[in-house]
Amino acid sequence: MKLDEKDITRSLQIEEESSVSNEEKLINLDDFDEKFDQDDKLDIDTTMDLSSLNLTDNEIPEIMNRVLREDKKNYTNLVLRGNALTSMGVKILVDELLTTPRCLKNLGLSINPDIGDVGVEHLVRLLQGSRTVTLLALHNTGITNRGVRLLADVLCNTDSPCILQKLYISFNKFITDESLEALIQILERNQTLKIFSLQHCSLSDKARRRLRQICAKTKKRKFKFSD
């Protein structure tokens, strides 16, 4: 069944939001500036949801300034889904997070198709330098086989293991069978991932069968590969 844009967006929302604790209320900031000024609402939550606000790279410094410095709340979830961010915005975000460490656990960047593999390069730096990030959502972000290779290298690095537990890279159509070796390495060597979502990419039936065979050996993990 072919999914339209609304179906895809809803699918990503369900998958990402199901990973956030029920104890943590979700704020939807319909108006960026107005909601940021309502401290009473921000203070009761640990999730900053800035989805679908058409935010650009130029606005990331202000977002990070308010999240990391001005507000006293320790946000554990940052959702920037459905904006107009590129790899440059990801670089700014990662630089800020590594310079001013915070207890960020969940980072959602889905439906920003111009992030691409260069953005993944910066996120790899975050995974290498952060000891708190356990969820990374990258659905429909323009990742290719090169990006998968970058993720495999950091996820399989035993000398400096990252602690990522949930990785979502579904709806990236440029991920093909060329990534099979890297994907197999992730499944066989990584010890921290509990959920790995790779649906609606461009893997062949043969590649997905191979991945499912490997997944059968990891009963305690939840891996999704079929379209």
C-alpha positions as CSV (number, residue, x, y, z in Angstrom):
1,M,0.0,0.0,0.0
2,K,1.4,3.4,-1.0
3,L,1.4,6.0,1.8
4,D,0.6,9.6,1.1
5,E,2.3,12.5,2.9
6,K,-0.3,12.7,5.7
7,D,0.0,8.9,6.3
8,I,3.8,9.2,6.5
9,T,3.7,12.2,8.9
10,R,1.3,10.4,11.2
11,S,3.3,7.2,11.1
12,L,6.4,9.1,12.2
13,Q,4.5,11.0,14.9
14,I,3.2,7.8,16.4
15,E,6.6,6.1,16.3
16,E,8.5,9.0,17.9
17,E,5.9,9.9,20.5
18,S,5.5,6.3,21.6
19,S,9.2,6.6,22.7
20,V,8.5,9.5,25.1
21,S,7.6,8.6,28.7
22,N,3.9,9.0,29.5
23,E,4.9,11.0,32.5
24,E,6.3,13.7,30.2
25,K,3.7,16.0,28.7
26,L,4.2,17.2,25.2
27,I,4.2,20.9,24.3
28,N,3.2,21.9,20.8
29,L,4.5,25.4,20.2
30,D,2.1,26.8,17.6
31,D,3.7,30.2,17.8
32,F,7.4,30.0,18.5
33,D,8.0,33.4,20.1
34,E,4.7,33.6,22.0
35,K,5.0,30.2,23.6
36,F,8.7,30.7,24.5
37,D,7.5,33.6,26.7
38,Q,5.0,31.5,28.6
39,D,7.4,30.3,31.3
40,D,4.6,28.7,33.3
41,K,4.0,26.2,30.5
42,L,7.7,25.5,29.9
43,D,8.4,24.9,33.5
44,I,6.0,21.9,33.9
45,D,7.6,19.9,31.1
46,T,10.8,18.2,30.0
47,T,9.9,18.1,26.3
48,M,10.5,20.9,23.9
49,D,8.4,20.2,20.8
50,L,9.0,22.6,17.9
51,S,7.5,20.5,15.1
52,S,6.2,22.0,11.9
53,L,7.1,25.6,12.5
54,N,9.1,26.1,9.3
55,L,12.2,26.7,11.4
56,T,15.5,27.3,9.5
57,D,19.1,26.9,10.4
58,N,19.3,30.6,11.3
59,E,16.8,30.1,14.2
60,I,18.8,27.2,15.8
61,P,21.1,29.5,17.9
62,E,18.1,31.2,19.5
63,I,16.4,27.9,20.2
64,M,19.5,26.5,21.8
65,N,20.1,29.7,23.7
66,R,16.7,29.5,25.3
67,V,16.7,25.7,25.8
68,L,20.3,25.5,27.2
69,R,20.8,28.8,29.0
70,E,17.8,31.0,29.7
71,D,15.4,28.3,30.9
72,K,16.1,26.5,34.2
73,K,14.3,23.4,33.2
74,N,16.4,20.4,32.1
75,Y,14.8,19.3,28.8
76,T,15.3,15.7,28.0
77,N,13.4,15.7,24.7
78,L,13.9,18.0,21.8
79,V,11.7,17.6,18.8
80,L,12.4,19.6,15.6
81,R,10.3,17.4,13.2
82,G,8.9,18.8,10.0
83,N,10.9,22.0,9.6
84,A,13.4,23.4,7.0
85,L,16.7,22.4,8.7
86,T,19.8,21.4,6.8
87,S,23.1,20.0,7.8
88,M,24.3,23.4,8.9
89,G,21.5,23.6,11.5
90,V,22.4,20.2,12.8
91,K,26.1,21.4,13.1
92,I,25.0,24.4,15.1
93,L,22.8,22.3,17.3
94,V,25.5,19.6,17.9
95,D,28.1,22.2,18.6
96,E,25.9,23.8,21.3
97,L,25.0,20.5,22.9
98,L,28.6,19.5,23.1
99,T,29.7,22.9,24.4
100,T,27.0,23.2,27.0
101,P,26.2,19.7,28.1
102,R,22.6,18.9,29.1
103,C,20.7,15.8,29.9
104,L,19.2,15.5,26.4
105,K,17.9,11.9,25.9
106,N,15.7,12.1,22.8
107,L,16.4,14.1,19.7
108,G,13.8,14.2,16.9
109,L,14.9,15.6,13.5
110,S,12.5,13.7,11.2
111,I,11.0,15.2,8.0
112,N,13.9,17.6,7.4
113,P,15.0,16.1,4.1
114,D,18.0,18.4,3.6
115,I,19.9,17.2,6.6
116,G,21.5,14.4,4.6
117,D,24.7,12.6,5.2
118,V,26.6,15.7,6.2
119,G,24.1,16.2,9.0
120,V,24.8,12.6,10.0
121,E,28.5,13.4,10.3
122,H,27.7,16.0,12.9
123,L,25.3,13.7,14.7
124,V,28.0,11.1,14.9
125,R,30.1,13.7,16.8
126,L,27.1,14.0,19.2
127,L,26.8,10.3,19.7
128,Q,30.6,10.0,20.3
129,G,30.6,12.9,22.8
130,S,27.3,12.6,24.6
131,R,26.7,10.1,27.4
132,T,22.9,10.9,27.6
133,V,21.4,10.6,24.1
134,T,19.5,7.4,23.8
135,L,17.0,8.1,21.0
136,L,17.6,9.6,17.6
137,A,14.8,10.0,15.0
138,L,15.9,10.6,11.5
139,H,12.9,9.5,9.3
140,N,12.9,11.2,5.9
141,T,16.1,13.3,6.4
142,G,17.9,12.5,3.1
143,I,20.2,9.9,4.4
144,T,22.0,7.7,1.9
145,N,24.1,4.5,2.1
146,R,27.0,6.7,3.2
147,G,25.0,8.0,6.2
148,V,24.3,4.4,7.2
149,R,28.0,3.6,7.0
150,L,28.7,6.5,9.3
151,L,26.1,5.4,11.8
152,A,27.4,1.8,11.7
153,D,31.0,3.0,12.4
154,V,29.9,4.8,15.6
155,L,27.4,2.2,16.7
156,C,30.0,-0.6,16.3
157,N,32.9,1.2,17.8
158,T,33.9,-0.9,20.9
159,D,36.7,1.5,21.9
160,S,34.3,4.3,22.6
161,P,30.8,2.8,22.6
162,C,27.8,5.1,22.3
163,I,24.7,4.5,24.4
164,L,22.0,4.9,21.7
165,Q,19.0,2.7,22.4
166,K,16.5,3.7,19.7
167,L,17.3,4.7,16.1
168,Y,14.7,5.6,13.5
169,I,15.9,6.0,9.9
170,S,12.7,5.0,8.0
171,F,11.4,6.7,4.9
172,N,14.9,7.4,3.5
173,K,14.6,6.2,-0.1
174,F,18.3,6.5,-0.8
175,I,19.1,3.7,1.5
176,T,19.6,0.7,-0.7
177,D,21.1,-2.8,-0.7
178,E,24.5,-1.2,-0.7
179,S,24.0,-0.6,3.0
180,L,23.4,-4.3,3.7
181,E,26.9,-4.9,5.1
182,A,26.7,-1.9,7.4
183,L,23.2,-2.8,8.6
184,I,24.4,-6.4,9.3
185,Q,27.3,-5.0,11.3
186,I,24.9,-2.9,13.4
187,L,22.7,-5.9,14.1
188,E,25.5,-8.2,15.0
189,R,28.0,-6.0,16.8
190,N,26.0,-3.2,18.5
191,Q,25.0,-4.0,22.1
192,T,22.9,-1.1,23.1
193,L,20.1,-0.7,20.4
194,K,16.7,-2.0,21.5
195,I,14.7,-0.5,18.6
196,F,16.0,0.0,15.1
197,S,13.4,1.2,12.5
198,L,14.3,0.9,8.8
199,Q,10.9,0.8,7.1
200,H,10.0,2.2,3.7
201,C,13.5,2.5,2.4
202,S,14.8,1.0,-0.9
203,L,16.0,-2.4,0.4
204,S,15.2,-5.4,-1.8
205,D,13.1,-8.3,-0.6
206,K,16.3,-10.4,-0.5
207,A,18.1,-7.9,1.7
208,R,15.1,-7.6,4.1
209,R,14.9,-11.4,4.4
210,R,18.6,-11.5,5.3
211,L,18.1,-8.8,8.0
212,R,15.1,-10.6,9.4
213,Q,17.1,-13.8,9.7
214,I,19.7,-12.0,11.7
215,C,17.0,-10.3,13.8
216,A,15.6,-13.7,14.7
217,K,18.7,-14.2,16.9
218,T,18.1,-11.0,18.8
219,K,14.8,-11.8,20.6
220,K,15.1,-9.0,23.1
221,R,15.3,-6.3,20.4
222,K,12.7,-4.7,18.2
223,F,13.8,-4.2,14.7
224,K,11.6,-3.1,11.8
225,F,12.6,-3.6,8.2
226,S,9.6,-4.5,6.1
227,D,7.6,-1.9,4.1
